Amino acid sequence: MSDWQTPAMADDPRIPGVHAGEYVNGLNYYRAVYVRHDPLLAMVAGRFWGGVPKTNEAPSMQHNDLGWEVFPEGLYAILKQLATRYHLPVLITENGMAEAMDKHRASYIIAHVQQVQRARSEGVDVIGYLHWSIVDNYEWAYQYEPRARFGLFCVDRTAFETPGGSFPRYITEGARAMQAVIALRDADATARCFGAYHPSGRHFVGLEQSLGALWQGKSSTGEPLHLLFTRKALDQLGGMLFYPRLHR
């Protein structure tokens, strides 16, 4: 967590309520960490990123592929504490799920946005949520290890580069969940379509209805394309169009 001053944000319509010279609380949140005093660990604390080794975390909880404990309700608790202590707007600057295969990213995103929504409903001034990250990236501690993939779009670094000089990228279920949260403007409604982690992180809460339908076919020129239909409201349908060969 850090305080950020905003001298260049005077009356910026992209950040409502934040003006020049004001501060915001920037919050990175990923997991629960158990804190205890240990003289030996105190001497070599720099070797342990984010807390004590994962063997000290609760085995009954859900974990990502890095062994980090999933605890959505912790985000709510911290947001409430920040609001009570500092009385400043909060910008969530990082939050995401590390996993080699795209299995639980959607549930993770929805569960944490639910807690943001819960905090906002109780008066906490959360001005934004930034997911980490848009594509799989280089992690200082894990480099390009598959288990450290945080992207909404998966990057296949084992394939040949495309003519444009990039690796193939594939949309994840997490990206679909993020799109649905934005379209529906309601994390609880999105959870009914995708499922989500329980706030405690101990188990999953299953989906109640189908989000939409995925159609795969070809354009009039023979180009492969995917079309995802989603329900934006009771009387509205939306969709996303993807060109797999062009990676967009």
Sequence and secondary structure as in RCSB ss.txt:
>XXXX:A:sequence
MSDWQTPAMADDPRIPGVHAGEYVNGLNYYRAVYVRHDPLLAMVAGRFWGGVPKTNEAPSMQHNDLGWEVFPEGL
YAILKQLATRYHLPVLITENGMAEAMDKHRASYIIAHVQQVQRARSEGVDVIGYLHWSIVDNYEWAYQYEPRARF
GLFCVDRTAFETPGGSFPRYITEGARAMQAVIALRDADATARCFGAYHPSGRHFVGLEQSLGALWQGKSSTGEPL
HLLFTRKALDQLGGMLFYPRLHR
>XXXX:A:secstr
 EEEE TT TT TTSTT  TT EEEEEE   B      HHHHHTGGGSTTSS GGGS TTS B TT  B  HHHH
HHHHHHHHHHH   EEEEE     SSSSSHHHHHHHHHHHHHHHHHTT  EEEE  S SB   BTTTBT GGG  
 SEEE TTS   TTS   EEE HHHHHHHHHHHHT HHHHHHHH EE TTSSSEE   S  EEEEEEE TTS EE
EEEEEEEETTEEEEEEE GGGT 
